[in-house]
């Protein structure tokens, strides 16, 4: 008689670190929480069946044209697909806004020496937006400040999405962490998201005293779409004479609307965030302008041609994801301009693997390396 099924490391880490969405609790729970969404559920069910089929088809001989997934990560991709399918189309945006919603605040800071204050800042055009400010309970005086820009393909996510990986710096380094809402596409197309982020940076600098932030230790950080917006804000701060940043932390950043790289085409229908998903996100943000000559470098930083006078950058990305090549190219452009950049390409890592599988060996390496860079940049 077979023994009990024991969840893998990746399955356990997913369940520990993410709030369980109605979809992942099962069909009945999802349909009860989202009445009228039967067709969305059926689409997701068919998609998950396709994920399983694609995983079974990952024969090394047949897939020599793309890097293999790390074995520990590969084992759990179907589990991840229950919350974040590899292919996101426009009709799944509402589902993703439920599934990828950030954890409750108590889940983030419960039992930790961290306090949270809710603030409001003026985004683009004077629109009021929320910011959560996290501090160590025993911190005194001005501390290094980190502005965090959340992930979500420019279409979903909130100021608590993916924040578990940043909140540690409040306890470890005593930083003041500010995580913001910015307006999402397609309801709010370019320039709203990027200008909301830049407005947050200006607000944080102008309110440094009340926030308890050191202006000489102000850093911007973002993941995926948030990484691209963070890079764009760093460019804008340089060009507009804005706040002087001590660093930019760009985790697997979404930088290029044109979809020209080899890695963009290597992972259709597999992994996390494939080519179609990327086109969905950029189309939501830019509409018909995507791929054309009029896209701002602040929206798509890969289009920038001037990389001088930018703050030190940390870039990391998986080798088995679509943003690999544009991340490497951006680091190369920074080096060629004489800028300070540290790049890490993690073998076999799919997109955002440190968020979805933080307890795997590869994720632990990524998190430790990122932590070491942050310590150097923000320390005295």
C-alpha positions as CSV (number, residue, x, y, z in Angstrom):
1,X,0.0,0.0,0.0
2,X,1.5,3.3,-1.0
3,X,2.5,5.7,1.8
4,X,1.3,9.3,2.2
5,X,2.1,11.9,-0.4
6,X,4.8,14.2,1.0
7,X,4.9,17.7,-0.6
8,X,8.1,18.6,-2.3
9,X,10.3,21.5,-1.0
10,X,8.9,23.7,-3.7
11,X,5.3,22.8,-2.9
12,X,5.8,23.4,0.8
13,X,7.5,26.8,0.2
14,X,4.7,27.9,-2.1
15,X,2.1,27.1,0.5
16,X,4.1,28.8,3.3
17,X,5.0,32.0,1.6
18,X,1.8,32.8,-0.3
19,X,-1.7,33.5,0.8
20,X,-3.8,30.6,-0.7
21,X,-6.0,32.1,-3.4
22,X,-9.6,30.9,-4.0
23,X,-8.4,29.2,-7.2
24,X,-5.8,27.1,-5.4
25,X,-8.3,26.1,-2.7
26,X,-10.2,24.3,-5.5
27,X,-12.9,24.9,-8.1
28,X,-15.8,25.4,-5.6
29,X,-13.9,28.0,-3.6
30,X,-12.9,29.9,-6.7
31,X,-16.3,30.0,-8.2
32,X,-17.9,30.9,-4.9
33,X,-15.5,33.8,-4.5
34,X,-15.8,34.9,-8.1
35,X,-19.4,34.3,-9.3
36,X,-19.9,34.4,-13.0
37,X,-16.3,33.3,-13.6
38,X,-17.0,29.7,-14.7
39,X,-15.4,30.3,-18.2
40,X,-12.3,31.7,-16.6
41,X,-12.0,28.7,-14.3
42,X,-12.5,26.3,-17.2
43,X,-9.8,28.2,-19.2
44,X,-7.4,27.9,-16.3
45,X,-8.2,24.2,-15.9
46,X,-7.4,23.6,-19.6
47,X,-4.2,25.7,-19.2
48,X,-3.0,23.7,-16.3
49,X,-3.5,20.5,-18.2
50,X,-1.4,22.0,-21.0
51,X,1.3,22.9,-18.5
52,X,1.4,19.2,-17.4
53,X,1.6,18.1,-21.0
54,X,4.4,20.6,-21.7
55,X,6.4,19.4,-18.7
56,X,6.1,15.8,-19.8
57,X,7.4,16.9,-23.3
58,X,10.5,18.5,-21.9
59,X,12.8,15.9,-23.4
60,X,16.4,17.1,-23.3
61,X,17.1,15.8,-26.8
62,X,14.1,17.7,-28.2
63,X,14.8,20.9,-26.3
64,X,18.5,21.6,-27.0
65,X,17.6,25.1,-28.1
66,X,16.8,26.4,-24.6
67,X,18.4,26.0,-21.1
68,X,16.9,23.3,-18.9
69,X,15.1,24.1,-15.7
70,X,16.8,23.4,-12.5
71,X,15.5,20.0,-11.4
72,X,14.3,21.1,-8.0
73,X,12.4,24.0,-9.6
74,X,11.1,22.0,-12.6
75,X,9.4,19.5,-10.3
76,X,7.0,22.2,-9.0
77,X,6.2,24.2,-12.1
78,X,2.7,22.7,-12.3
79,X,2.1,23.7,-8.7
80,X,3.2,27.3,-9.5
81,X,0.9,27.2,-12.6
82,X,-2.1,26.9,-10.4
83,X,-1.6,30.5,-9.3
84,X,0.5,31.9,-12.1
85,X,0.0,30.3,-15.5
86,X,2.9,30.5,-18.0
87,X,0.7,32.2,-20.6
88,X,-1.3,35.2,-19.4
89,X,-3.8,36.7,-21.9
90,X,-6.0,39.8,-21.5
91,X,-9.0,37.7,-20.5
92,X,-7.1,36.4,-17.5
93,X,-6.2,39.8,-16.0
94,X,-9.2,39.8,-13.6
95,X,-8.2,36.3,-12.5
96,X,-4.6,37.3,-11.9
97,X,-5.6,40.2,-9.8
98,X,-7.2,37.8,-7.4
99,X,-4.6,35.0,-7.7
100,X,-1.5,37.3,-7.4
101,X,-2.9,39.6,-4.7
102,X,-0.3,40.1,-2.0
103,X,-0.5,38.5,1.4
104,X,-2.3,40.1,4.3
105,X,-0.2,42.6,6.3
106,X,-0.3,40.3,9.4
107,X,1.2,37.5,7.4
108,X,4.1,39.8,6.4
109,X,5.0,41.3,9.7
110,X,3.2,39.2,12.3
111,X,5.6,38.2,15.1
112,X,8.4,40.4,13.7
113,X,10.1,43.5,15.1
114,X,8.6,45.6,12.3
115,X,6.0,48.3,12.4
116,X,4.0,49.6,9.5
117,X,2.6,53.0,8.8
118,X,0.2,53.8,6.0
119,X,0.8,57.0,4.1
120,X,-0.6,58.7,1.0
121,X,1.3,60.4,-1.7
122,X,0.4,62.3,-4.9
123,X,1.0,60.3,-8.0
124,X,0.9,61.5,-11.6
125,X,-1.5,64.3,-12.1
126,X,-2.1,64.7,-8.3
127,X,-3.9,61.4,-7.9
128,X,-3.7,60.0,-4.3
129,X,-2.0,56.7,-4.0
130,X,-1.1,54.5,-1.0
131,X,2.3,53.8,0.4
132,X,3.1,51.4,3.3
133,X,6.2,52.4,5.3
134,X,8.0,49.7,7.3
135,X,10.5,50.3,10.0
136,X,12.3,48.3,12.6
137,X,10.6,48.8,16.0
138,X,14.0,49.7,17.6
139,X,15.3,51.9,14.9
140,X,16.3,55.4,15.8
141,X,17.5,58.4,13.8
142,X,17.6,58.4,10.0
143,X,18.1,55.1,8.3
144,X,18.8,54.0,4.7
145,X,15.6,54.2,2.6
146,X,14.4,51.7,0.0
147,X,11.5,52.4,-2.4
148,X,10.0,49.1,-3.6
149,X,8.1,48.7,-6.9
150,X,6.0,45.5,-7.0
151,X,5.8,43.0,-9.8
152,X,2.7,41.9,-11.8
153,X,3.3,42.4,-15.5
154,X,2.1,46.0,-15.3
155,X,-1.4,44.7,-15.0
156,X,-1.8,43.2,-11.6
157,X,-0.2,42.9,-8.1
158,X,-0.2,45.4,-5.3
159,X,2.2,46.9,-2.8
160,X,2.3,43.7,-0.8
161,X,3.0,41.4,-3.8
162,X,6.5,39.9,-3.6
163,X,7.2,42.0,-0.5
164,X,8.2,39.0,1.6
165,X,11.7,39.0,-0.1
166,X,12.2,42.7,0.7
167,X,10.8,42.9,4.2
168,X,13.8,41.1,5.6
169,X,16.0,44.1,5.0
170,X,14.0,46.0,7.6
171,X,15.2,43.6,10.3
172,X,18.6,42.8,8.8
173,X,19.8,46.2,7.8
174,X,17.4,48.5,9.6
175,X,16.2,50.2,6.4
176,X,13.0,52.2,6.0
177,X,11.1,50.3,3.4
178,X,8.4,52.1,1.4
179,X,6.2,49.9,-0.8
180,X,3.8,51.7,-3.1
181,X,0.7,51.3,-5.2
182,X,0.9,52.5,-8.8
183,X,-1.8,52.6,-11.3
184,X,-2.1,49.5,-13.5
185,X,-2.7,48.9,-17.2
186,X,-4.8,48.6,-19.3
187,X,-7.0,51.0,-17.3
188,X,-4.1,53.3,-16.9
189,X,-1.6,53.2,-19.8
190,X,1.7,54.8,-20.2
191,X,2.8,57.2,-18.7
192,X,0.7,56.6,-15.6
193,X,2.6,53.6,-14.0
194,X,6.1,55.0,-14.5
195,X,5.1,58.5,-13.5
196,X,3.4,57.3,-10.4
197,X,6.7,55.5,-9.5
198,X,8.7,58.6,-10.2
199,X,6.3,60.7,-8.1
200,X,6.8,58.3,-5.2
201,X,10.5,58.7,-5.5
202,X,10.2,62.5,-5.4
203,X,7.8,62.2,-2.5
204,X,10.1,60.0,-0.5
205,X,13.0,62.3,-1.0
206,X,11.0,65.5,-0.1
207,X,9.6,63.8,3.0
208,X,12.9,62.2,4.1
209,X,12.8,63.9,7.5
210,X,9.3,62.7,8.4
211,X,10.0,59.2,7.0
212,X,13.3,59.0,8.8
213,X,15.3,58.4,5.6
214,X,18.9,59.3,4.8
215,X,19.1,61.1,1.5
216,X,22.6,59.8,0.9
217,X,21.3,56.2,1.3
218,X,18.2,56.2,-1.0
219,X,17.8,53.1,-3.2
220,X,15.1,52.0,-5.6
221,X,14.2,48.3,-6.0
222,X,11.8,46.4,-8.2
223,X,11.1,43.0,-9.5
224,X,9.9,42.0,-13.0
225,X,7.6,44.8,-14.2
226,X,8.6,46.7,-11.0
227,X,12.3,46.2,-12.0
228,X,11.7,47.8,-15.3
229,X,9.8,50.7,-13.7
230,X,12.6,51.1,-11.1
231,X,15.2,51.3,-13.9
232,X,13.0,53.9,-15.7
233,X,12.8,55.9,-12.5
234,X,16.6,55.9,-12.1
235,X,16.9,57.2,-15.7
236,X,14.3,59.9,-15.1
237,X,15.9,61.0,-11.8
238,X,19.2,61.5,-13.7
239,X,17.6,63.3,-16.6
240,X,15.3,65.5,-14.5
241,X,17.8,66.4,-11.8
242,X,15.8,64.4,-9.3
243,X,16.7,62.5,-6.1
244,X,20.3,61.1,-6.2
245,X,20.1,57.3,-5.7
246,X,22.8,55.2,-4.1
247,X,21.7,52.1,-6.0
248,X,19.1,50.3,-8.1
249,X,18.1,46.8,-7.4
250,X,16.7,45.2,-10.6
251,X,15.4,41.7,-10.1
252,X,14.7,39.9,-13.4
253,X,13.5,43.3,-14.9
254,X,10.9,43.8,-17.7
255,X,12.9,46.2,-19.8
256,X,12.1,45.8,-23.5
257,X,8.7,46.1,-25.3
258,X,10.1,45.0,-28.6
259,X,10.5,41.3,-27.9
260,X,13.7,40.9,-30.0
261,X,15.9,38.6,-27.9
262,X,16.4,34.9,-28.3
263,X,15.3,34.3,-24.7
264,X,12.0,36.0,-25.4
265,X,11.2,33.2,-27.9
266,X,12.6,30.2,-26.0
267,X,9.9,29.7,-23.4
268,X,6.5,29.7,-25.1
269,X,3.8,28.0,-22.9
270,X,6.3,26.9,-20.2
271,X,7.8,28.3,-17.1
272,X,6.5,31.5,-15.6
273,X,5.7,34.5,-17.9
274,X,6.2,33.5,-21.5
275,X,6.4,35.5,-24.7
276,X,2.6,35.8,-25.0
277,X,2.3,37.0,-21.4
278,X,5.0,39.6,-22.1
279,X,3.1,40.9,-25.2
280,X,-0.1,41.0,-23.2
281,X,1.6,43.2,-20.6
282,X,3.3,45.6,-23.0
283,X,0.1,45.8,-25.1
284,X,-1.8,46.7,-22.0
285,X,0.7,49.5,-21.2
286,X,1.5,50.9,-24.7
287,X,-1.3,49.8,-27.0
288,X,-0.5,50.3,-30.6
289,X,2.7,52.1,-29.7
290,X,4.4,48.9,-28.6
291,X,7.4,48.2,-30.7
292,X,7.2,51.5,-32.5
293,X,9.6,54.5,-32.4
294,X,7.8,56.6,-29.9
295,X,8.1,54.5,-26.7
296,X,9.8,56.4,-23.8
297,X,13.0,55.0,-22.4
298,X,11.4,55.5,-18.9
299,X,8.7,52.9,-19.9
300,X,11.1,50.5,-21.7
301,X,14.6,51.2,-20.3
302,X,16.2,48.8,-22.8
303,X,15.7,51.6,-25.4
304,X,18.0,53.9,-23.5
305,X,21.2,54.9,-25.3
306,X,22.8,57.0,-22.5
307,X,23.8,55.0,-19.4
308,X,26.3,57.4,-17.8
309,X,25.8,58.9,-14.4
310,X,23.4,56.1,-13.2
311,X,23.5,54.7,-9.7
312,X,25.2,51.3,-9.0
313,X,23.0,48.5,-10.2
314,X,22.4,44.9,-9.1
315,X,20.7,42.7,-11.7
316,X,19.7,39.1,-11.4
317,X,17.8,36.8,-13.6
318,X,17.3,33.1,-14.4
319,X,18.9,31.4,-17.4
320,X,15.6,29.7,-18.2
321,X,13.3,32.7,-18.6
322,X,12.5,35.3,-21.2
323,X,14.1,38.3,-19.5
324,X,17.6,36.7,-19.5
325,X,19.0,38.4,-22.6
326,X,17.6,41.9,-22.0
327,X,18.9,41.8,-18.4
328,X,22.3,40.8,-19.6
329,X,22.3,43.4,-22.3
330,X,21.3,46.2,-19.9
331,X,24.1,45.2,-17.6
332,X,26.5,45.3,-20.5
333,X,25.3,48.8,-21.5
334,X,25.9,50.0,-18.0
335,X,29.5,48.6,-18.0
336,X,30.2,50.1,-21.5
337,X,29.2,53.5,-20.1
338,X,31.5,53.1,-17.1
339,X,28.7,52.5,-14.7
340,X,28.9,50.1,-11.7
341,X,26.8,47.0,-12.3
342,X,26.7,43.5,-10.7
343,X,25.0,40.8,-12.7
344,X,24.0,37.3,-11.8
345,X,22.4,34.7,-14.1
346,X,21.1,31.8,-12.2
347,X,21.4,28.5,-14.0
348,X,18.0,26.8,-14.6
349,X,16.0,29.5,-12.9
350,X,12.6,30.3,-14.2
351,X,11.1,33.8,-13.9
352,X,10.7,35.0,-10.2
353,X,11.7,31.6,-8.9
354,X,12.8,33.2,-5.6
355,X,9.2,34.4,-5.0
356,X,7.5,31.2,-5.9
357,X,10.1,28.8,-4.4
358,X,12.2,30.6,-1.8
359,X,13.3,27.5,0.0
360,X,15.0,25.8,-2.9
361,X,18.8,25.8,-3.1
362,X,18.9,28.1,-6.1
363,X,16.6,30.6,-4.5
364,X,18.7,30.6,-1.3
365,X,21.7,31.4,-3.3
366,X,20.0,34.3,-5.1
367,X,18.6,35.7,-1.9
368,X,22.0,35.5,-0.1
369,X,23.8,37.2,-3.0
370,X,21.2,40.0,-3.2
371,X,21.5,40.5,0.5
372,X,25.3,40.8,0.3
373,X,25.0,43.6,-2.3
374,X,22.4,45.5,-0.4
375,X,24.6,45.3,2.7
376,X,27.5,46.8,0.8
377,X,25.6,49.6,-0.9
378,X,23.5,50.7,2.1
379,X,26.2,50.3,4.8
380,X,28.5,53.0,5.9
